[in-house]
Amino acid sequence: MKIALLGKGKTGSKVLENKTHQVIAFDSKNPPTFEKLETFDLIISFLPGDVFKSFIPLLIETKLPVVTGSTGFEWPTQLDQTLKDKKISWIYASNFSLGVAVLKQMLAKLSAAKEMFSTHHTSIHEIHHTHKKDAPSGTALSMQNWMKETCSVTSERTGDVIGFHELTFDTGSEKIKLSHEALDRKLFADGAIWAAEYLSKNPTYGLNSFQDILERTL
Ligand SMILES: NC(=O)c1ccc[n+]([C@@H]2O[C@H](COP(=O)([O-])OP(=O)(O)OC[C@H]3O[C@@H](n4cnc5c(N)ncnc54)[C@H](OP(=O)(O)O)[C@@H]3O)[C@@H](O)[C@H]2O)c1
């Protein structure tokens, strides 16, 4: 596949390391245009969210499949319908970790089993690097949603930690702990490439979440 990569910063640069596909990157010095993009099979974005949002009309114009990990913006309300009408397939994720997707399945199982215990307390602790702006992390909030209950959520900001999440399910007489640790930003690139390969084989019109696509395949 010939992939146009929008943004080659901390995360996009990891997509460039992928040697399975031909990846050509665009950044501020070489911004994407319709003429440049129309020679590609698919677009992956790890642009800052506001920049990605400003490119949405251009990306629709190309009609290419798009896989985007850009975060920190509101999606236009009509985008899903527009993409469906034009038969264009997009996948988005705030976290492209395949491991977190598996964790979601495990938490669904744990959530379904919680009624078996007479009492329990669920807590989530997350650790990230000091530059992370939001706390708790979006993933910690998602984990709480996946447990379908309010959890005690604590956050820690230290060093260059890419991402650590741990859920503790404590019944008083036993504990279940499930944790996920991101070791290399490559994992986000791998998830985005997985989504790109999925779309190349399975066109899925509209704005699709990575989690929904994975659930169809796990
Ligand atoms: N979904 C996930 O799994 C996941 C994981 C990690 C990060 N993210 C998200 O991905 C996004 C990027 O994160 P990052 O840490 O990789 O950012 P970063 O290191 O700051 O990189 C941003 C890239 O975007 C380019 N860019 C900025 N403005 C541009 C413009 N106007 N036109 C063209 N290119 C432009 C930059 O190029 P210049 O240097 O030339 O400006 C740079 O290559 C963020 O929204 C982040 O939250 C998502």
The ligand as an SDF file (V2000), in Angstrom:
LIG
                    3D

 48 52  0  0  0  0  0  0  0  0999 V2000
   -4.5190    7.4930   18.8500 N   0  0  0  0  0  0  0  0  0  0  0  0
   -3.3830    7.1660   19.4410 C   0  0  0  0  0  0  0  0  0  0  0  0
   -3.1190    5.9980   19.7390 O   0  0  0  0  0  0  0  0  0  0  0  0
   -2.3840    8.2630   19.7360 C   0  0  0  0  0  0  0  0  0  0  0  0
   -1.1700    7.9700   20.3340 C   0  0  0  0  0  0  0  0  0  0  0  0
   -0.2660    9.0090   20.5180 C   0  0  0  0  0  0  0  0  0  0  0  0
   -0.5880   10.3080   20.1230 C   0  0  0  0  0  0  0  0  0  0  0  0
   -1.8120   10.5440   19.5580 N   0  0  0  0  0  0  0  0  0  0  0  0
   -2.2040   11.8840   19.0610 C   0  0  0  0  0  0  0  0  0  0  0  0
   -1.5270   12.1160   17.8320 O   0  0  0  0  0  0  0  0  0  0  0  0
   -1.3610   13.5190   17.6560 C   0  0  0  0  0  0  0  0  0  0  0  0
    0.1170   13.8130   17.3930 C   0  0  0  0  0  0  0  0  0  0  0  0
    0.8650   13.5040   18.5630 O   0  0  0  0  0  0  0  0  0  0  0  0
    2.4720   13.5750   18.5860 P   0  0  0  0  0  0  0  0  0  0  0  0
    2.8540   13.4610   20.0030 O   0  0  0  0  0  0  0  0  0  0  0  0
    3.0490   12.6180   17.5860 O   0  0  0  0  0  0  0  0  0  0  0  0
    2.6880   15.0990   18.0650 O   0  0  0  0  0  0  0  0  0  0  0  0
    4.0280   15.8470   17.6120 P   0  0  0  0  0  0  0  0  0  0  0  0
    5.2290   15.0740   18.0590 O   0  0  0  0  0  0  0  0  0  0  0  0
    3.8830   17.2580   18.0480 O   0  0  0  0  0  0  0  0  0  0  0  0
    3.9570   15.7910   15.9930 O   0  0  0  0  0  0  0  0  0  0  0  0
    3.0170   16.5490   15.2370 C   0  0  0  0  0  0  0  0  0  0  0  0
    3.3310   16.4400   13.7530 C   0  0  0  0  0  0  0  0  0  0  0  0
    2.3270   17.1840   13.0480 O   0  0  0  0  0  0  0  0  0  0  0  0
    2.9670   18.0600   12.1050 C   0  0  0  0  0  0  0  0  0  0  0  0
    2.1940   19.2850   11.8910 N   0  0  0  0  0  0  0  0  0  0  0  0
    1.8470   20.2170   12.8090 C   0  0  0  0  0  0  0  0  0  0  0  0
    1.1670   21.2230   12.2100 N   0  0  0  0  0  0  0  0  0  0  0  0
    1.0950   20.9240   10.8970 C   0  0  0  0  0  0  0  0  0  0  0  0
    0.5240   21.5690    9.7450 C   0  0  0  0  0  0  0  0  0  0  0  0
   -0.1320   22.7350    9.8540 N   0  0  0  0  0  0  0  0  0  0  0  0
    0.6320   20.9590    8.5410 N   0  0  0  0  0  0  0  0  0  0  0  0
    1.2760   19.7920    8.4170 C   0  0  0  0  0  0  0  0  0  0  0  0
    1.8530   19.1390    9.4600 N   0  0  0  0  0  0  0  0  0  0  0  0
    1.7580   19.7000   10.6810 C   0  0  0  0  0  0  0  0  0  0  0  0
    4.2900   18.3870   12.7680 C   0  0  0  0  0  0  0  0  0  0  0  0
    5.1660   18.8350   11.7560 O   0  0  0  0  0  0  0  0  0  0  0  0
    6.1700   20.0790   12.0420 P   0  0  0  0  0  0  0  0  0  0  0  0
    7.1400   19.5850   13.0530 O   0  0  0  0  0  0  0  0  0  0  0  0
    6.7320   20.3680   10.6870 O   0  0  0  0  0  0  0  0  0  0  0  0
    5.2790   21.1970   12.5730 O   0  0  0  0  0  0  0  0  0  0  0  0
    4.6770   17.0130   13.3540 C   0  0  0  0  0  0  0  0  0  0  0  0
    5.2700   16.2140   12.3530 O   0  0  0  0  0  0  0  0  0  0  0  0
   -1.9130   14.1670   18.9290 C   0  0  0  0  0  0  0  0  0  0  0  0
   -3.2390   14.5640   18.6810 O   0  0  0  0  0  0  0  0  0  0  0  0
   -1.8660   13.0380   19.9490 C   0  0  0  0  0  0  0  0  0  0  0  0
   -2.7940   13.1670   21.0000 O   0  0  0  0  0  0  0  0  0  0  0  0
   -2.6910    9.5560   19.3620 C   0  0  0  0  0  0  0  0  0  0  0  0
  1  2  1  0
  2  3  2  0
  2  4  1  0
  4  5  1  0
  4 48  2  0
  5  6  2  0
  6  7  1  0
  7  8  2  0
  8  9  1  0
  8 48  1  0
  9 10  1  0
  9 46  1  0
 10 11  1  0
 11 12  1  0
 11 44  1  0
 12 13  1  0
 13 14  1  0
 14 15  2  0
 14 16  1  0
 14 17  1  0
 17 18  1  0
 18 19  2  0
 18 20  1  0
 18 21  1  0
 21 22  1  0
 22 23  1  0
 23 24  1  0
 23 42  1  0
 24 25  1  0
 25 26  1  0
 25 36  1  0
 26 27  1  0
 26 35  1  0
 27 28  2  0
 28 29  1  0
 29 30  1  0
 29 35  2  0
 30 31  1  0
 30 32  2  0
 32 33  1  0
 33 34  2  0
 34 35  1  0
 36 37  1  0
 36 42  1  0
 37 38  1  0
 38 39  2  0
 38 40  1  0
 38 41  1  0
 42 43  1  0
 44 45  1  0
 44 46  1  0
 46 47  1  0
M  CHG  2   8   1  16  -1
M  END
$$$$
